[in-house]
Amino acid sequence: MSMIQDSSTYFERAGVENTRATLELAVEHAKKNGIDRIVIASTSGMTAQMMANDVEHDGISIIIVTYAFGQKEPGVNPMPSKLREDLKGKGFHICTAAHALSGVERSLSTTFGGIYPAEIVTNTLRMFGQGMKVCVEISAMAADAGFVTGGERVIAIGGTAKGADTAVVLRPEVSSKILKTKIDRIICKPVE
């Protein structure tokens, strides 16, 4: 019987202060394990910009997943268009999509009350931390948009509120098959 030793990193608390370490741990894991795609949640673009400017990631395809337009303000996306263009110019792929785990269902639960199936999945993933939910969700969104292929091993990076504090290796599926997603390894996450 073979055994895998746990080399995960656990941050004392969730939050933006873990962003750089999360990005560096993810890139290091990708390079050591031959993973060539990293999917990153970035709403305002701060996390994406840090990856672009401060973390060496040569040979790794970076997919940035942002909010859909109108999430906060009608017709507006929180990532400035100039930053989007700068990131594209640096070879990053930008995926702008509705949240796979809350898009339509949030509207229904807000309007009619109650809880719907995707919200159960969302809250179950949050038992591992907000970042874990984000990692699964953005990977499905990237698969929906064709940036990753279902079942392909990728690293996903998410966080709690702002920045990044969670990185996992997973094999995502498109949102219509999200329950077939497999989480292979936790690279880092907060303990709270």
N, C-alpha and C positions, 0 to 999 in steps of 0.2 A: 504494500500500500504506500503510495506517495503522499506527501503532505506539503501543502503550500504554507510558507511562513507569512504572517501578516506584517507587511511593511507599510501599513497605512499611517498617515499623519492625522492626529486629532487636535484641532485648535480648541483652546480653553473656552472661547466664546465665538458666536457667529458675528459676521460683519465685514465691512469694507476693509478693515485693517489687515485682513488675510489675503487680499486680492493678489498682490505680487507673488507671495509664496505659493498660492494656489496655481497661478499660471506657470511658475517655474517648475513645480512638482509635476504638473500635467505634461509639460514639454519633455522633461527628463524621462518620465515614464514612457511617453510615446517613442522617444529615440531608443531607449533600451529594449523596447518590445516590438519594434517594427510597425507601430501604428502611425498611419500617415494622414489622419484627419482629426481635427479638434473642432468641436462645435461649442461656441461660447455665447451665453446670454449677455446681451449688452443693450440696455434701454437708452441711456443718454449717450453712450459711446465711450465712456470713461474706461471701462474694462477693455474694450477693443483697442482703444488708443494705447493703453499700457502694454498690451501684447505687441502692438505694432512697433512701439518706440523703445521699450525697455527689456523685452524678453527675446532672446535669440531662438528663432523657430524655423530656421532654414530646413527645407525639405518636407515641411508639414503644411498641408492645406488647411487654412483657417476659414471656418464658416461662422459668421456672426449672425445671430438670430435676434431680431428686434421686434418690438410691438407692432401690431397692425396700426395703420393710420386711424385716428379718431378715438383711440382708447381713452385718452385724457381730455382732448380738445378736438372738436370736429375738423377733419381734414388735415390734422397736424400729427407729425411723428416726432417723438422726443429726441431722436438723433438728428442733429443738424445736417442738412443736405451737403454742406461743404465737407463735413467730416466723413459722410458716406462716400463721397467722391474720392477723398484722400485715401480712405481705407481700400477702396477698389483699386486705386492707383498703386497701392502697395501689394496687390495680388490677393487681397481678402475677398471672400464671397459674402454678399449680404443677402440674408433671407428675411423678408418682412412678411409676417403671417399672423393670422388670428391664433390665439392660444388654443392649443390642441385639447387641453383639459378643462377649459372654462368658457370658450367662445359663446356658443349659443346657449348652453345650459345655464350659465350665469344669468343671462337675460330671463330665462324661464323661472329660475328660482327666485330672482328678485321680483319678478312680476307676480308669480303665482304662489310663492312660498314653497316650502318643502325642500327635499334634497333629491338630486338626480344621480344616475349611475356614475358619470364622470366625476362628480363631486366626491363620491365615495372613494374612487381611485385616488383622486387628489389628496384627500385627507389621510388616506392610508400611507401614501408616499411621504407626506409631511411628518409621519411618525419617525422617519429617519432624518428629518430636517427639511426646511424649506428648499434648500439647495438641491436635495435629491429629487424633489418634485419637479423643479426647474430643469434639471438635467434630462429627465425622462421626457418632459414636455418639449423642450427645444429640439431634442433629437428626432422626435416624431415630426415636428414641424419641418426640420431640415430634410427628412425623408420624404414628406409630402411634396416638397418643392424640388426634389430630385438632386439635392446636394450630397446626400448619402444614400446608399442602397440598403434596403431592409436586410438585417442579419449581418451586416458588415461591422467589424469591431472598430469603434471610434472612442474617443475620449470626449466627454461632455463636461462643461464647466458652468456652474450656476451659483447663485448666492441667496443671501437673505437680505431683502430690501435693496441695498446698494452694494456694488462690488461683487467679488467672487469669494466663496469660502468652501465650495464643494467641487470635487472632480472625481469622476467615475469612468471606468471602462465599461462600455455596454454595447449591446447589439440591438440597435433600435429597429422598430418597425414603423410603418406609416400609421397615422392616427386611427384609421379604421381597423388596424390590427395591433393596437398599442399593448394589449395584454400579452402579446407574444414577445415583447421586449425582454431581453435578458440583461441583468446587471451582473457583470463578471467580477468587478473589483472596485473597492473604494480606495481611491488614491489619497484623498483627504476630505475631511468634513469637520464641522464643529461638534463638540460634545453636548452643547446645550440646545 
